[in-house]
């Protein structure tokens, strides 16, 4: 970086509130300091021990919360939080009194994972769509710093959007106590769980460039998310080339899988998909689904032919009158004793 360009960059950062300590700490990544100045809630001045002293709880508890949020243990005496951040961590005491410590720690873990993913997606979008185009221009570092500063002005809108979406998802997720297994202390629901994955995605990755593969997987995510939600089911998670979804009605689960096989069969760039569905008692935890039903659905999808859907015997019984099911040869499925009856779904 030319001396004049560096001086212009430093003057811009100082104008945003950068101190000499900031400039020294971020000397190797000065353009990114512009976003740091806007993102942090003040300079870190409080250690975990300081936060514990303020809230009146043991430092071990504050450390547990810190780790649960997804941050490494900084060690004794290292400032990690500003005044505003410390306030949030001490406010968790009220939540612990209501829900209990273990439940709050688990909620913090879920929040940490979810917000880390949002942050990673936002940073990736900035790098690809905003910072990359700046590289061919003049005063690149200053241009990137200004782009960082401009991008973070959108944060209030993002935070408001997260609040609105979270409220709506809370409303959509409301359930009754009837779904709780009182003896086990966990939530259990009767659900159909489906998996749909791209066939030959490994070969696809070898055929396409990185950019092309990214676009293809992006299209896959859009198609499956729109299809699953439009048909009244819930996307549990997307795992690269595979989607896991759930819904109370096995008939709907089958319609979703068939709709996805139809949509991807006609896609010009993506390979066909296959599906696997099982139904029964499913344990719900942290927005995910667990149990033998989930495991069986995950195994069933691997036994399906491209463009086809394999279902369990429980699903076959539930959808009689809506779909036909052709019996498959009894199969030995990893994790299950004996041979399992599976069926290929037809219209």
C-alpha positions as CSV (number, residue, x, y, z in Angstrom):
1,X,0.0,0.0,0.0
2,X,1.4,3.4,-1.0
3,X,2.2,5.8,1.9
4,X,-0.4,8.3,0.7
5,X,-3.1,5.6,0.5
6,X,-2.2,4.3,3.9
7,X,-2.4,7.8,5.4
8,X,-5.8,8.3,3.8
9,X,-7.0,5.0,5.2
10,X,-5.7,5.8,8.7
11,X,-7.4,9.2,8.6
12,X,-10.7,7.6,7.6
13,X,-10.4,5.1,10.5
14,X,-9.6,7.7,13.0
15,X,-12.6,9.6,11.9
16,X,-14.7,6.5,12.7
17,X,-13.2,6.5,16.2
18,X,-10.1,4.3,15.9
19,X,-7.6,4.7,18.7
20,X,-3.8,4.2,18.4
21,X,-4.3,0.9,20.2
22,X,-6.9,-0.1,17.6
23,X,-4.6,0.8,14.7
24,X,-1.8,-1.2,16.2
25,X,-3.9,-4.2,17.0
26,X,-5.4,-4.3,13.4
27,X,-2.3,-3.2,11.6
28,X,-2.4,-6.3,9.3
29,X,-6.1,-5.8,8.5
30,X,-6.8,-2.1,8.6
31,X,-9.7,-2.1,6.1
32,X,-11.6,-4.5,8.3
33,X,-11.2,-2.3,11.3
34,X,-14.0,-0.1,10.0
35,X,-16.5,-2.8,10.6
36,X,-15.0,-3.7,14.0
37,X,-15.5,-0.1,15.2
38,X,-19.2,-0.3,14.4
39,X,-19.8,-3.8,15.5
40,X,-18.3,-3.9,19.0
41,X,-20.3,-2.4,21.9
42,X,-17.3,-0.5,23.2
43,X,-13.8,-1.7,23.9
44,X,-13.4,-4.9,25.9
45,X,-12.6,-3.8,29.5
46,X,-14.1,-6.6,31.6
47,X,-12.8,-10.1,32.3
48,X,-15.0,-13.0,32.9
49,X,-14.2,-12.6,36.6
50,X,-15.3,-9.0,36.5
51,X,-18.6,-10.1,34.9
52,X,-19.1,-12.7,37.6
53,X,-18.4,-10.2,40.4
54,X,-21.0,-7.9,38.9
55,X,-23.7,-10.5,38.7
56,X,-22.9,-12.2,42.0
57,X,-22.5,-15.7,40.4
58,X,-19.4,-17.9,40.4
59,X,-16.9,-17.2,37.6
60,X,-17.4,-20.9,36.6
61,X,-21.0,-20.1,35.7
62,X,-20.0,-17.1,33.6
63,X,-17.3,-19.1,31.9
64,X,-19.9,-21.8,31.1
65,X,-22.1,-19.2,29.5
66,X,-19.2,-17.8,27.5
67,X,-18.2,-21.2,26.1
68,X,-21.9,-22.1,25.4
69,X,-22.2,-19.0,23.3
70,X,-19.3,-20.3,21.1
71,X,-16.4,-18.4,22.4
72,X,-13.1,-19.9,23.7
73,X,-11.9,-19.5,27.2
74,X,-9.7,-16.4,27.2
75,X,-7.8,-17.3,30.3
76,X,-7.6,-15.3,33.5
77,X,-7.1,-11.6,33.4
78,X,-8.0,-11.1,29.7
79,X,-10.6,-8.5,29.0
80,X,-13.3,-9.9,26.8
81,X,-16.5,-7.8,27.1
82,X,-17.6,-4.2,27.1
83,X,-20.0,-2.8,29.6
84,X,-23.0,-3.4,27.3
85,X,-22.0,-7.0,26.6
86,X,-21.5,-7.8,30.2
87,X,-25.0,-6.5,31.0
88,X,-26.5,-9.1,28.6
89,X,-24.5,-12.0,30.2
90,X,-25.6,-10.9,33.7
91,X,-29.2,-10.6,32.7
92,X,-29.2,-14.4,32.1
93,X,-29.6,-14.8,35.9
94,X,-33.3,-14.1,35.5
95,X,-33.6,-16.7,32.8
96,X,-31.9,-19.3,35.0
97,X,-34.3,-18.7,37.8
98,X,-37.2,-19.4,35.4
99,X,-35.9,-22.2,33.3
100,X,-32.9,-23.7,35.3
101,X,-29.2,-23.5,34.6
102,X,-28.9,-26.5,32.2
103,X,-31.9,-25.4,30.1
104,X,-30.4,-21.8,29.8
105,X,-27.0,-23.1,28.8
106,X,-28.6,-25.3,26.1
107,X,-30.5,-22.3,24.8
108,X,-27.3,-20.2,24.8
109,X,-25.6,-23.0,22.7
110,X,-28.4,-22.9,20.2
111,X,-28.4,-19.1,20.0
112,X,-24.6,-19.2,19.6
113,X,-24.7,-21.7,16.7
114,X,-27.6,-19.8,15.0
115,X,-26.1,-16.4,15.3
116,X,-22.6,-17.7,14.3
117,X,-24.2,-19.0,11.1
118,X,-26.0,-15.7,10.4
119,X,-22.7,-13.8,10.9
120,X,-20.8,-16.2,8.7
121,X,-23.4,-15.9,5.9
122,X,-23.3,-12.1,6.2
123,X,-19.5,-11.9,6.1
124,X,-19.4,-14.3,3.1
125,X,-22.0,-12.2,1.2
126,X,-19.9,-9.1,1.9
127,X,-16.6,-10.7,0.7
128,X,-18.1,-12.1,-2.5
129,X,-20.5,-9.3,-3.5
130,X,-18.9,-6.1,-2.1
131,X,-15.2,-6.5,-1.3
132,X,-14.2,-8.7,-4.3
133,X,-15.4,-6.1,-6.9
134,X,-13.3,-3.5,-5.2
135,X,-10.0,-5.3,-5.9
136,X,-9.6,-3.9,-9.4
137,X,-9.9,-0.2,-8.5
138,X,-7.7,2.5,-7.0
139,X,-7.0,2.9,-3.3
140,X,-8.4,-0.6,-2.7
141,X,-7.9,-0.7,1.1
142,X,-9.6,2.6,1.6
143,X,-12.5,1.5,-0.7
144,X,-12.8,-1.7,1.2
145,X,-12.8,0.2,4.5
146,X,-15.5,2.5,3.3
147,X,-17.5,-0.5,2.0
148,X,-17.2,-2.1,5.5
149,X,-18.4,1.1,7.1
150,X,-21.4,1.4,4.7
151,X,-22.3,-2.3,5.1
152,X,-22.6,-2.1,8.9
153,X,-25.1,0.8,8.6
154,X,-27.5,-2.0,7.6
155,X,-27.1,-3.8,10.9
156,X,-30.1,-2.1,12.7
157,X,-32.3,-3.4,9.8
158,X,-30.8,-6.8,10.2
159,X,-31.3,-6.9,14.0
160,X,-34.9,-5.7,13.6
161,X,-35.4,-8.4,10.9
162,X,-34.1,-11.1,13.2
163,X,-36.5,-9.9,16.0
164,X,-39.5,-10.1,13.6
165,X,-38.6,-13.5,12.3
166,X,-37.9,-14.9,15.7
167,X,-41.3,-13.7,17.0
168,X,-43.0,-15.3,14.0
169,X,-41.1,-18.5,14.5
170,X,-42.0,-18.6,18.2
171,X,-45.6,-18.3,17.2
172,X,-45.3,-21.0,14.6
173,X,-43.5,-23.3,17.1
174,X,-46.0,-23.1,19.9
175,X,-47.0,-26.5,21.1
176,X,-48.9,-27.9,24.1
177,X,-47.7,-29.8,27.1
178,X,-49.2,-32.9,25.6
179,X,-46.1,-33.4,23.5
180,X,-43.8,-33.7,26.5
181,X,-42.9,-37.2,27.8
182,X,-43.2,-36.5,31.5
183,X,-41.1,-39.5,32.6
184,X,-38.2,-38.9,30.2
185,X,-38.4,-35.1,30.5
186,X,-38.1,-34.6,26.8
187,X,-40.5,-33.5,24.0
188,X,-41.8,-36.3,21.8
189,X,-44.1,-35.9,18.8
190,X,-45.6,-38.2,16.3
191,X,-44.0,-37.0,13.0
192,X,-43.1,-38.1,9.6
193,X,-39.4,-37.3,8.9
194,X,-38.1,-37.1,5.4
195,X,-34.6,-36.9,3.8
196,X,-34.0,-35.8,0.2
197,X,-30.5,-35.7,-1.3
198,X,-28.8,-35.1,-4.6
199,X,-27.7,-38.2,-6.3
200,X,-24.1,-38.1,-7.4
201,X,-23.2,-34.8,-5.7
202,X,-19.5,-35.9,-5.4
203,X,-19.2,-36.3,-9.1
204,X,-21.0,-33.0,-9.6
205,X,-18.3,-31.3,-7.5
206,X,-15.7,-32.7,-9.8
207,X,-17.5,-31.6,-13.0
208,X,-18.2,-28.0,-11.9
209,X,-16.0,-25.2,-10.9
210,X,-16.2,-23.9,-7.3
211,X,-18.3,-21.0,-8.4
212,X,-20.6,-23.2,-10.5
213,X,-21.0,-25.7,-7.6
214,X,-21.8,-22.9,-5.2
215,X,-24.6,-21.6,-7.5
216,X,-25.9,-25.2,-8.0
217,X,-26.1,-25.9,-4.3
218,X,-27.7,-22.5,-3.8
219,X,-30.4,-23.3,-6.3
220,X,-30.9,-26.7,-4.6
221,X,-31.4,-24.9,-1.2
222,X,-34.0,-22.5,-2.8
223,X,-36.0,-25.3,-4.4
224,X,-36.1,-27.5,-1.4
225,X,-36.8,-24.7,1.1
226,X,-39.6,-23.2,-1.0
227,X,-41.2,-26.6,-1.7
228,X,-41.0,-27.9,1.9
229,X,-42.5,-24.7,3.4
230,X,-45.1,-24.1,0.7
231,X,-46.5,-27.6,1.3
232,X,-46.8,-27.1,5.0
233,X,-43.7,-29.0,6.3
234,X,-40.7,-27.7,8.2
235,X,-37.1,-27.7,7.1
236,X,-35.2,-29.2,10.0
237,X,-31.8,-28.6,8.5
238,X,-29.9,-28.4,5.2
239,X,-26.7,-30.4,5.1
240,X,-24.9,-29.4,1.8
241,X,-26.6,-31.7,-0.7
242,X,-29.3,-33.0,1.6
243,X,-32.4,-31.6,3.3
244,X,-34.1,-33.0,6.3
245,X,-37.8,-32.1,6.9
246,X,-40.6,-33.0,9.2
247,X,-44.4,-32.8,9.3
248,X,-47.2,-34.3,11.3
249,X,-49.0,-35.8,8.3
250,X,-47.2,-38.7,6.4
251,X,-49.3,-37.9,3.3
252,X,-47.8,-34.4,3.2
253,X,-44.3,-35.8,3.8
254,X,-44.8,-38.0,0.7
255,X,-46.1,-35.2,-1.4
256,X,-43.1,-33.1,-0.5
257,X,-40.7,-35.8,-1.5
258,X,-42.4,-36.5,-4.8
259,X,-42.6,-32.7,-5.6
260,X,-38.9,-32.5,-5.0
261,X,-38.1,-35.4,-7.2
262,X,-40.3,-33.8,-10.0
263,X,-38.7,-30.4,-9.6
264,X,-35.1,-31.7,-9.7
265,X,-35.7,-34.2,-12.5
266,X,-36.5,-31.2,-14.8
267,X,-33.6,-29.1,-13.6
268,X,-31.0,-28.3,-16.3
269,X,-27.9,-28.3,-14.0
270,X,-28.7,-30.4,-10.9
271,X,-28.7,-34.2,-10.8
272,X,-31.9,-36.0,-9.7
273,X,-32.7,-36.5,-6.1
274,X,-34.0,-39.5,-4.0
275,X,-36.0,-39.6,-0.9
276,X,-36.5,-41.5,2.3
277,X,-39.4,-41.2,4.8
278,X,-40.2,-42.8,8.1
279,X,-42.8,-41.9,10.8
280,X,-43.5,-42.5,14.4
281,X,-42.4,-41.1,17.8
282,X,-39.7,-38.4,17.3
283,X,-37.7,-36.6,20.1
284,X,-37.5,-32.9,19.5
285,X,-34.5,-31.0,20.9
286,X,-33.0,-27.6,20.0
287,X,-34.9,-27.5,16.8
288,X,-33.6,-30.9,15.6
289,X,-35.2,-34.3,15.5
290,X,-33.8,-37.5,17.0
291,X,-34.6,-41.2,17.4
292,X,-35.0,-44.4,15.5
293,X,-37.5,-42.8,13.1
294,X,-35.0,-40.2,12.0
295,X,-32.3,-42.9,11.7
296,X,-34.5,-45.1,9.5
297,X,-35.5,-42.2,7.2
298,X,-31.8,-41.4,6.8
299,X,-31.0,-45.0,5.9
300,X,-34.0,-45.3,3.6
301,X,-32.9,-42.4,1.4
302,X,-29.6,-44.2,0.7
303,X,-31.5,-47.2,-0.6
304,X,-33.7,-45.3,-3.0
305,X,-33.1,-45.2,-6.7
306,X,-32.5,-41.8,-8.3
307,X,-35.8,-40.0,-8.8
308,X,-37.6,-42.4,-6.3
309,X,-38.7,-42.4,-2.7
310,X,-38.4,-45.2,-0.2
311,X,-40.8,-45.2,2.9
312,X,-41.1,-47.3,6.0
313,X,-43.9,-49.7,6.8
314,X,-45.5,-47.1,9.1
315,X,-45.6,-44.5,6.4
316,X,-47.0,-47.1,3.9
317,X,-49.9,-47.9,6.3
318,X,-50.6,-44.2,6.9
319,X,-50.8,-43.2,3.2
320,X,-52.9,-46.1,1.9
321,X,-55.6,-44.6,-0.2
322,X,-53.4,-41.6,-1.1
323,X,-50.4,-43.4,-2.6
324,X,-49.4,-46.8,-3.8
325,X,-46.4,-48.5,-2.4
326,X,-44.4,-51.3,-4.0
327,X,-42.7,-53.6,-1.5
328,X,-38.9,-53.9,-1.7
329,X,-36.9,-56.9,-0.7
330,X,-36.4,-56.9,3.1
331,X,-33.3,-55.0,3.9
332,X,-30.7,-55.1,6.7
333,X,-30.3,-51.5,7.8
334,X,-27.4,-50.3,9.9
335,X,-28.4,-49.7,13.5
336,X,-31.5,-51.9,13.3
337,X,-31.9,-55.5,14.3
338,X,-33.1,-58.0,11.7
339,X,-34.6,-57.2,8.3
340,X,-36.6,-54.0,7.8
341,X,-39.7,-53.8,5.5
342,X,-39.4,-50.9,3.1
343,X,-41.5,-49.7,0.2
344,X,-41.0,-47.7,-2.9
345,X,-43.6,-44.9,-3.1
346,X,-45.6,-44.5,-6.3
347,X,-48.4,-42.3,-7.3
